[in-house]
């Protein structure tokens, strides 16, 4: 008999994209370090890598995130 129960992270009905297995999963199947989510639908989870690429591209082109440009001291 185990003294401590292993707690699952997430709930059934929540969808994740597993980076290790490269597939959509419902509920907590793989460790949190290996997944994106939760998403509301399996379709959203299936687009996880595309969404990440879009967000990365937005970040790369957002001037607010680049410290290599001189800042206006008046701000």
Protein Blocks (a to p, Z undefined) as FASTA:
>chain_A
ZZbdcddedjehiacddfklopacehjfbcfklcgcddfbfklmmmmmmmmmmmmmmmmm
mmklpckbccdfkZZ
